[in-house]
Amino acid sequence: MVALSLSLLFLNLNSHMVFMLVLKIERISQFVAKDGSKIREICKMECASLAEAVVGVGEKTRKHRHMRSDEIYFILEGRGRMEVEEEREEVSAGEAIFIRKGEAHCIENIGTAPLRFLCISWSPYLNIPSQGMRRRAQSCPCSPRLPGIAE
Protein backbone atom coordinates (compact mmCIF):
# COMPACT_ATOMS: atom_id res chain seq x y z
CA MET A 1 0.00 0.00 0.00
CA VAL A 2 1.35 3.42 -0.92
CA ALA A 3 1.58 5.73 2.09
CA LEU A 4 2.43 9.37 1.63
CA SER A 5 3.14 11.64 4.59
CA LEU A 6 2.76 15.41 4.83
CA SER A 7 5.82 17.51 5.43
CA LEU A 8 7.20 20.71 4.02
CA LEU A 9 10.89 21.41 3.59
CA PHE A 10 12.34 24.76 2.58
CA LEU A 11 16.06 25.05 1.90
CA ASN A 12 18.08 27.98 0.65
CA LEU A 13 20.83 26.65 -1.60
CA ASN A 14 22.91 29.38 -3.24
CA SER A 15 20.02 31.86 -3.00
CA HIS A 16 17.56 29.42 -4.64
CA MET A 17 14.52 28.33 -2.70
CA VAL A 18 13.98 24.56 -2.71
CA PHE A 19 10.53 23.27 -1.85
CA MET A 20 9.65 19.67 -1.10
CA LEU A 21 6.11 18.54 -0.40
CA VAL A 22 5.30 15.06 0.90
CA LEU A 23 1.62 14.21 1.35
CA LYS A 24 -0.14 11.57 3.45
CA ILE A 25 -2.80 10.35 1.08
CA GLU A 26 -5.23 9.34 3.82
CA ARG A 27 -5.53 13.03 4.81
CA ILE A 28 -6.75 14.07 1.36
CA SER A 29 -10.53 14.12 1.04
CA GLN A 30 -12.10 11.80 -1.50
CA PHE A 31 -14.91 12.66 -3.93
CA VAL A 32 -16.85 10.77 -6.56
CA ALA A 33 -15.72 11.69 -10.07
CA LYS A 34 -18.03 12.00 -13.07
CA ASP A 35 -16.90 8.52 -14.21
CA GLY A 36 -18.04 6.99 -10.89
CA SER A 37 -14.61 6.30 -9.39
CA LYS A 38 -13.58 7.63 -5.98
CA ILE A 39 -10.80 10.19 -6.45
CA ARG A 40 -8.20 11.79 -4.20
CA GLU A 41 -6.53 14.62 -6.06
CA ILE A 42 -2.94 14.43 -4.78
CA CYS A 43 -1.36 17.27 -6.73
CA LYS A 44 -2.50 19.61 -9.49
CA MET A 45 -0.20 21.97 -11.38
CA GLU A 46 -0.67 23.93 -14.57
CA CYS A 47 1.17 21.27 -16.57
CA ALA A 48 0.17 18.03 -14.78
CA SER A 49 -2.13 16.27 -12.33
CA LEU A 50 -1.71 13.27 -10.07
CA ALA A 51 -4.69 11.53 -8.47
CA GLU A 52 -5.48 8.25 -6.76
CA ALA A 53 -8.60 6.46 -8.00
CA VAL A 54 -10.48 3.58 -6.38
CA VAL A 55 -13.07 1.37 -8.08
CA GLY A 56 -15.07 -0.93 -5.81
CA VAL A 57 -15.43 -4.68 -6.26
CA GLY A 58 -17.72 -5.43 -9.21
CA GLU A 59 -17.90 -1.76 -10.23
CA LYS A 60 -16.98 -0.19 -13.56
CA THR A 61 -16.27 3.45 -14.38
CA ARG A 62 -18.33 5.22 -17.03
CA LYS A 63 -16.66 5.32 -20.42
CA HIS A 64 -15.26 8.80 -20.96
CA ARG A 65 -12.50 10.67 -22.80
CA HIS A 66 -10.16 13.60 -22.13
CA MET A 67 -9.89 15.86 -25.14
CA ARG A 68 -6.98 17.97 -23.84
CA SER A 69 -4.62 15.46 -22.31
CA ASP A 70 -2.96 12.08 -22.46
CA GLU A 71 -3.29 10.02 -19.28
CA ILE A 72 -1.51 7.13 -17.57
CA TYR A 73 -3.10 4.72 -15.11
CA PHE A 74 -0.64 2.93 -12.83
CA ILE A 75 -2.25 0.02 -10.96
CA LEU A 76 -1.33 -0.10 -7.25
CA GLU A 77 -3.63 -2.85 -5.98
CA GLY A 78 -6.29 -5.16 -7.32
CA ARG A 79 -7.26 -6.56 -10.70
CA GLY A 80 -9.16 -4.86 -13.47
CA ARG A 81 -10.24 -4.98 -17.07
CA MET A 82 -9.11 -1.86 -18.92
CA GLU A 83 -10.98 -0.75 -22.03
CA VAL A 84 -9.51 1.83 -24.41
CA GLU A 85 -11.72 2.43 -27.44
CA GLU A 86 -12.67 -1.16 -28.43
CA GLU A 87 -9.55 -2.85 -27.02
CA ARG A 88 -9.79 -4.72 -23.67
CA GLU A 89 -6.98 -6.03 -21.48
CA GLU A 90 -6.77 -7.43 -17.94
CA VAL A 91 -4.49 -5.38 -15.68
CA SER A 92 -3.07 -5.80 -12.18
CA ALA A 93 -0.66 -4.26 -9.66
CA GLY A 94 2.56 -2.93 -11.17
CA GLU A 95 1.16 -2.34 -14.65
CA ALA A 96 0.76 1.00 -16.45
CA ILE A 97 -1.75 1.87 -19.16
CA PHE A 98 -1.17 4.77 -21.57
CA ILE A 99 -4.34 6.48 -22.80
CA ARG A 100 -4.02 9.01 -25.64
CA LYS A 101 -6.10 12.18 -25.52
CA GLY A 102 -9.46 11.72 -27.15
CA GLU A 103 -9.56 7.93 -26.60
CA ALA A 104 -12.69 6.65 -24.87
CA HIS A 105 -11.79 4.53 -21.85
CA CYS A 106 -13.10 2.88 -18.69
CA ILE A 107 -11.90 0.35 -16.14
CA GLU A 108 -13.78 -2.46 -14.37
CA ASN A 109 -12.79 -4.08 -11.09
CA ILE A 110 -12.78 -7.85 -11.73
CA GLY A 111 -10.99 -8.74 -8.48
CA THR A 112 -12.06 -9.47 -4.92
CA ALA A 113 -10.62 -6.25 -3.41
CA PRO A 114 -10.81 -2.56 -4.31
CA LEU A 115 -8.91 -1.59 -7.47
CA ARG A 116 -6.52 1.28 -6.62
CA PHE A 117 -4.51 3.14 -9.24
CA LEU A 118 -2.74 6.42 -9.87
CA CYS A 119 -3.97 8.70 -12.66
CA ILE A 120 -1.29 10.90 -14.19
CA SER A 121 -2.29 13.58 -16.67
CA TRP A 122 -0.09 16.09 -18.55
CA SER A 123 -2.80 18.68 -18.45
CA PRO A 124 -4.65 19.22 -15.19
CA TYR A 125 -8.04 17.61 -14.75
CA LEU A 126 -10.97 19.95 -14.50
CA ASN A 127 -12.70 17.69 -12.00
CA ILE A 128 -16.19 18.49 -10.95
CA PRO A 129 -16.57 17.15 -7.39
CA SER A 130 -19.94 15.87 -6.23
CA GLN A 131 -20.83 19.39 -5.00
CA GLY A 132 -20.70 20.55 -8.64
CA MET A 133 -17.89 23.06 -8.10
CA ARG A 134 -15.24 23.32 -10.82
CA ARG A 135 -11.61 23.29 -9.68
CA ARG A 136 -8.84 24.89 -11.70
CA ALA A 137 -5.09 24.54 -11.57
CA GLN A 138 -2.88 27.28 -10.20
CA SER A 139 -1.37 29.61 -12.74
CA CYS A 140 2.22 28.88 -11.70
CA PRO A 141 3.51 25.64 -13.29
CA CYS A 142 6.09 25.19 -10.53
CA SER A 143 3.68 25.45 -7.60
CA PRO A 144 1.50 22.47 -6.72
CA ARG A 145 -1.98 23.14 -5.40
CA LEU A 146 -2.23 21.64 -1.94
CA PRO A 147 -5.18 19.25 -1.52
CA GLY A 148 -8.04 20.54 0.56
CA ILE A 149 -7.07 24.20 0.14
CA ALA A 150 -9.71 26.30 -1.58
CA GLU A 151 -8.68 28.18 -4.71
N, C-alpha and C positions, 0 to 999 in steps of 0.2 A: 504494500500500500504506500502510495506517495504521501509523504507528510511534509508540509512546508511550514516554516515558522516565521513569525513577524519580527523583524529587527531592522533598524536603520543604521547605516554607517556612513559618516561623512569624514573624508580625509582631505587634507590639503597637501597635494604633491606638486611641488614646483609651481605654486600659484594656480593650480587647476583643481577644481572641486570634483571629488569622486563620490558618487552616490551608489550605495548598494541597498537594495530592498529585498528582503526575504519574507515571504508571506506564509502564514499557517492557513491552509486551505479550509479547515473546519470553521474558521472565524469569518469566512466570506459567506454572505447570505445567498441562498439559492432561489431561483425563480423558474417558472415553467416557460420555456421558449415557445415560439409559434409552431415549431415542428413537434412539440409534445415532450421533448426531453427536458430533464432538470439540469439547469445550467448554473455554474458558478463562474462569473467573469473574473479571472485572476488578474489580468493586466490588459489595458487598452491604451495604445498609443496611436498617433496619427498614421503610422505606417504598418501597424500590426496589432493583432489581438491574440490573446491566449485565454482559453476557457476550459473548464472541466465539464463534461457532459455525463449524465447517468441515464440509462434506459432500463426500466424495470423488467423483471422476468416476464417473458411472453409479450412484451410491448414492442411497438415499432414506431419510429418517428414518421411524421408526414413527409412525403416526397416534396422536396423543395430545391431551389437553385439560388446561387449567389451570382448576380450579374456583374459585380465589380471586383471580385476577388477569387483567387485560387484558395484552396483550403487543404489542410492535412488533418486526418484523424490519426491519433496514435493510441492504440488500445492498451490500457493499463491492466484491466481485470475483466474476466468474463469471456463469453463467446458470442459472436454475432454473425449475421448475414448482411453484408454490405451490398447495396445496389447503387450503381452509377449508370445512369441512362438505362439500358436494357441488360447490362452485364451484372451478374451476381457472383459473389465469392464469400465463403466462410472466412471469418477473421477471429483472431484471439490475441491474448496478451503478448506484447512485444512486436506487433505488426503495425505498419503504417500504411495509410491509404491516401493517395494523392487525388484530389478532386479539382478538375479545371473549372475556372469560372464559366458560368452558364450551364454546367452539366447538372441535370436533375439527379438527386441522390436521397437515400434514406438508409437507415440501419435498423435491424431487428435483433432483439436479444433472443438467442436460441439456446441459452445456457440455463443453469439452475441458480445463478446468482446475478446480482445487478451487473450490467455492462457499463464499465467506466472507461472513458477515453478523453484525451486532450484534443481540443480543436484549435488549430493554429491557422490564422488567416493573415494574408499580407496587407489587407486593407481592413480597417476596424469594422466589426459588426455594428450594425445599427439595430441592436436588439430592442424589442419592445417587451418589457417585463409585463407580468400579468396585470399590473395596475394601468397599463396602456400608455406609460410615459416613455418617450423616445430618449435614448441616451446617445450622446455624441462624444467622440474622442477629443482630447485636449488638442490645442493648436500646435503645441511644441512637440516635434517628433522624438525628442530625447527625454521627455518627462512622462513616465507612466502615470495613469490615472489610478489612484488608490481605490480599491474596492470599498463600497459602502460610503464613499464620500460624495455628497451631492455636487453636481456640476452647475 
